[in-house]
Amino acid sequence: MDTLIRQMTAGDTLACAAIACASSIGERYGFQPEVMAATLLAALDSGAELFVAEIGKRVTGFAWIDPKGAFSSAPYLRLIAVDESLRGAGLGSILLGEFETRTAAVGRDWCLLVSDFNKRAQAFYERHGYRKRGELPDFANPGITEILMVKKRMVATA
């Protein structure tokens, strides 16, 4: 499976919105395709960093990152989503790796939030070295706790 990672364009926002809406977080939070597409387009217009995974000219996933979004000093993975037909095929790992590569020179640690109900995502992040560091009850939606996960960078010693 040859996967191309490239910057998201305005023409990608509808496909990315559909992918996000079909995710467990999209379903639980009630994402709407038109609203999500508009949100992604506004993020692009504001200069936010979004990139897509593409297989054979088909957008198969995306990530939205904020290089200093966690506490104004640490890379923050704002949103990551993979086409439901390709989940488990390694695209999430590719996108997560791209997030870490693009932000390797920023801050000390990588950060993200994952919803308490999203056990599959929690396990995915743990397999990639992220550890639970805190909880934010009712942070994004009432009745849902967001879990702060952090991955410490390997520090080279001389």
C-alpha positions as CSV (number, residue, x, y, z in Angstrom):
1,M,0.0,0.0,0.0
2,D,1.8,3.1,-1.2
3,T,0.6,6.0,0.9
4,L,1.4,9.6,0.0
5,I,1.3,12.3,2.8
6,R,0.7,15.8,1.6
7,Q,-0.7,19.1,2.7
8,M,-4.5,19.2,2.8
9,T,-6.1,21.5,0.2
10,A,-9.6,23.1,0.1
11,G,-10.6,20.3,-2.4
12,D,-9.9,17.7,0.3
13,T,-12.2,19.1,3.0
14,L,-15.4,17.3,2.0
15,A,-13.6,13.9,1.9
16,C,-11.9,14.6,5.2
17,A,-15.1,15.7,6.8
18,A,-16.8,12.5,5.7
19,I,-14.0,10.5,7.3
20,A,-14.2,12.4,10.5
21,C,-18.0,12.1,10.7
22,A,-17.7,8.3,10.3
23,S,-15.3,8.0,13.2
24,S,-16.4,7.1,16.7
25,I,-15.7,10.6,18.0
26,G,-17.6,12.1,15.0
27,E,-20.6,9.8,15.7
28,R,-20.5,10.4,19.5
29,Y,-20.1,14.2,19.1
30,G,-22.6,14.5,16.3
31,F,-20.2,15.9,13.7
32,Q,-22.1,17.1,10.6
33,P,-20.3,16.8,7.2
34,E,-21.0,20.4,6.1
35,V,-20.0,21.9,9.4
36,M,-16.8,19.8,9.6
37,A,-15.9,20.7,6.0
38,A,-16.4,24.4,6.8
39,T,-14.3,24.0,10.0
40,L,-11.4,22.3,8.1
41,L,-11.6,25.0,5.4
42,A,-11.5,27.8,8.0
43,A,-8.5,26.1,9.6
44,L,-6.7,25.9,6.3
45,D,-7.5,29.6,5.6
46,S,-6.1,30.5,9.0
47,G,-2.8,28.8,8.3
48,A,-3.4,25.7,10.5
49,E,-1.3,22.6,9.7
50,L,-3.4,19.9,8.2
51,F,-2.2,17.0,6.1
52,V,-3.8,14.0,4.3
53,A,-2.9,10.4,3.6
54,E,-3.7,9.5,0.0
55,I,-3.7,6.1,-1.7
56,G,-4.1,6.1,-5.4
57,K,-5.4,9.7,-5.5
58,R,-8.0,8.8,-2.8
59,V,-7.9,10.7,0.5
60,T,-7.8,7.9,3.1
61,G,-7.1,9.9,6.3
62,F,-5.9,13.2,7.7
63,A,-4.4,14.9,10.7
64,W,-4.8,18.4,12.1
65,I,-1.9,19.5,14.3
66,D,-1.0,22.5,16.3
67,P,2.8,22.6,16.7
68,K,2.6,24.6,20.0
69,G,-1.0,24.0,20.9
70,A,-0.5,22.2,24.2
71,F,0.3,24.8,26.8
72,S,1.7,27.0,24.1
73,S,4.9,24.9,24.1
74,A,4.2,21.3,23.1
75,P,3.0,19.8,19.8
76,Y,-0.7,18.9,20.0
77,L,-2.5,16.4,17.8
78,R,-5.9,18.1,17.4
79,L,-7.6,15.6,15.2
80,I,-6.7,12.4,13.4
81,A,-9.1,10.3,11.3
82,V,-8.7,7.3,9.0
83,D,-11.3,6.0,6.4
84,E,-13.3,3.3,8.2
85,S,-12.6,0.8,5.4
86,L,-8.9,1.1,6.1
87,R,-8.7,1.2,9.9
88,G,-6.2,-1.3,11.2
89,A,-4.1,-1.1,8.0
90,G,-1.4,1.2,9.4
91,L,-2.6,4.6,8.2
92,G,-3.1,5.9,11.7
93,S,0.5,5.0,12.5
94,I,1.7,6.7,9.4
95,L,-0.3,9.9,10.2
96,L,0.8,9.8,13.8
97,G,4.4,9.4,12.7
98,E,4.0,12.4,10.4
99,F,2.8,14.5,13.3
100,E,5.8,13.5,15.4
101,T,8.2,14.1,12.5
102,R,6.7,17.5,11.6
103,T,7.0,18.7,15.2
104,A,10.2,17.0,16.2
105,A,12.0,20.3,16.8
106,V,9.1,21.8,18.9
107,G,8.8,21.5,22.6
108,R,9.7,18.6,24.8
109,D,6.7,16.2,24.5
110,W,3.9,15.3,22.2
111,C,0.3,15.7,23.5
112,L,-3.2,14.8,22.6
113,L,-6.7,14.3,24.0
114,V,-8.7,11.1,23.6
115,S,-12.3,10.6,24.7
116,D,-12.8,8.1,27.6
117,F,-15.2,6.1,25.5
118,N,-12.7,5.6,22.7
119,K,-10.9,2.6,24.0
120,R,-9.5,1.6,20.6
121,A,-7.8,5.0,20.2
122,Q,-6.4,4.9,23.7
123,A,-4.9,1.5,23.0
124,F,-3.5,2.7,19.7
125,Y,-1.8,5.7,21.3
126,E,-0.4,3.5,24.1
127,R,1.1,1.2,21.5
128,H,2.9,4.2,20.1
129,G,4.4,5.3,23.4
130,Y,1.7,7.8,24.7
131,R,0.8,7.5,28.4
132,K,-2.2,8.8,30.3
133,R,-1.3,11.9,32.2
134,G,-4.7,13.4,33.3
135,E,-8.4,13.6,32.9
136,L,-10.6,16.5,31.9
137,P,-14.2,15.7,32.8
138,D,-16.9,17.4,30.7
139,F,-14.2,19.3,28.8
140,A,-15.6,19.0,25.3
141,N,-19.1,17.6,26.0
142,P,-21.0,17.0,29.2
143,G,-20.7,13.4,30.4
144,I,-17.5,12.7,28.4
145,T,-14.0,12.8,30.0
146,E,-11.1,13.7,27.8
147,I,-7.9,11.9,28.7
148,L,-4.6,13.8,28.3
149,M,-2.0,11.5,26.7
150,V,1.7,12.5,26.5
151,K,4.6,10.9,24.8
152,K,8.0,11.8,26.2
153,R,10.7,12.3,23.6
154,M,13.8,10.2,23.8
155,V,16.6,12.4,25.0
156,A,20.0,11.6,23.6
157,T,22.7,11.4,26.3
158,A,26.4,12.0,25.5
